[in-house]
């Protein structure tokens, strides 16, 4: 650390340059954070919002032939997905197919948890559906004390946008960037819900096929799926691998192994089944 002379002057100049560069870097970063995408400004205008909706949560309800009703929630910040905030919901309080009641349940669970955890609430709640779904969401928001929460509905059939208190859809041009953003968010929520729904159906199918094996109940079937990941992987496992599943036991493992392999091509009824690496 030189105290005087040319080297000291050079050191001071270097320090000033570094400080100037750091200030400019921080200012540029802050300006970028404060910049509001033009799409959000258009959305604020078209939905008559008080401020740009920098955070948007979208809920989609999905079911298949009256079973496995689930919901997805996707979260966008500054018109970009923030996947760490995505959520899945298995509907717990609604019997059968009732999208309105399912919407109320999801809204209550999501917003109540956000409040309890001290997390930010979205600037805009978008629901996949028309006036009925939006009214259900608004009714629950009112019930839990969030009557001022901004919300909108996007109906699939005609891609119409509905706002609370309005009997008719909003007159938004189909070429507007705001409607394209809402469609992209809604489609992402639908994709996320369908993916989760498919996983649940596959898991239920796999569990049902395993419970047909003598000595395997729903709990054991679930343990097997979690341990091996799939029935295909379970079929590839040796009897010793199966016996390592917690709570299995050698006798039950042998029974499961034989049941999984007795219908394989080349195995004739009454013939012993060989384990991998062994001769029958």
Rosetta blueprint (number, residue, H / E / L):
1 X L
2 X L
3 X L
4 X L
5 X H
6 X H
7 X H
8 X H
9 X H
10 X H
11 X H
12 X H
13 X H
14 X H
15 X H
16 X H
17 X H
18 X H
19 X H
20 X H
21 X H
22 X H
23 X H
24 X H
25 X H
26 X H
27 X H
28 X H
29 X H
30 X H
31 X H
32 X H
33 X H
34 X H
35 X L
36 X L
37 X L
38 X H
39 X H
40 X H
41 X H
42 X H
43 X H
44 X H
45 X H
46 X H
47 X L
48 X L
49 X L
50 X L
51 X L
52 X L
53 X L
54 X L
55 X E
56 X E
57 X E
58 X E
59 X E
60 X E
61 X E
62 X E
63 X E
64 X E
65 X L
66 X L
67 X E
68 X E
69 X E
70 X E
71 X E
72 X E
73 X E
74 X E
75 X E
76 X E
77 X E
78 X L
79 X L
80 X E
81 X E
82 X L
83 X H
84 X H
85 X H
86 X L
87 X E
88 X E
89 X E
90 X E
91 X L
92 X L
93 X L
94 X L
95 X L
96 X L
97 X L
98 X L
99 X H
100 X H
101 X H
102 X H
103 X H
104 X H
105 X H
106 X H
107 X H
108 X H
109 X H
110 X H
111 X H
112 X H
113 X H
114 X H
115 X H
116 X H
117 X L
118 X L
119 X L
120 X L
121 X L
122 X L
123 X L
124 X E
125 X E
126 X E
127 X E
128 X E
129 X L
130 X L
131 X H
132 X H
133 X H
134 X H
135 X H
136 X H
137 X H
138 X H
139 X H
140 X H
141 X H
142 X H
143 X H
144 X L
145 X L
146 X L
147 X L
148 X L
149 X L
150 X L
151 X E
152 X E
153 X E
154 X E
155 X E
156 X L
157 X L
158 X L
159 X L
160 X E
161 X E
162 X E
163 X E
164 X L
165 X L
166 X L
167 X L
168 X L
169 X L
170 X L
171 X L
172 X L
173 X L
174 X L
175 X L
176 X L
177 X H
178 X H
179 X H
180 X H
181 X H
182 X H
183 X H
184 X H
185 X H
186 X H
187 X H
188 X H
189 X H
190 X H
191 X H
192 X H
193 X H
194 X H
195 X H
196 X H
197 X H
198 X H
199 X H
200 X H
201 X H
202 X H
203 X H
204 X H
205 X H
206 X H
207 X H
208 X H
209 X H
210 X H
211 X H
212 X L
213 X L
214 X L
215 X L
216 X L
217 X L
218 X H
219 X H
220 X H
221 X H
222 X H
223 X H
224 X H
225 X H
226 X H
227 X H
228 X H
229 X L
230 X L
231 X H
232 X H
233 X H
234 X H
235 X H
236 X H
237 X L
238 X L
239 X H
240 X H
241 X H
242 X H
243 X H
244 X L
245 X L
246 X L
247 X L
248 X L
249 X L
250 X H
251 X H
252 X H
253 X H
254 X H
255 X H
256 X H
257 X H
258 X H
259 X H
260 X H
261 X H
262 X L
263 X L
264 X L
265 X L
266 X L
267 X L
268 X L
269 X L
270 X L
271 X L
272 X L
273 X L
274 X L
275 X L
276 X L
277 X L
278 X L
279 X L
280 X L
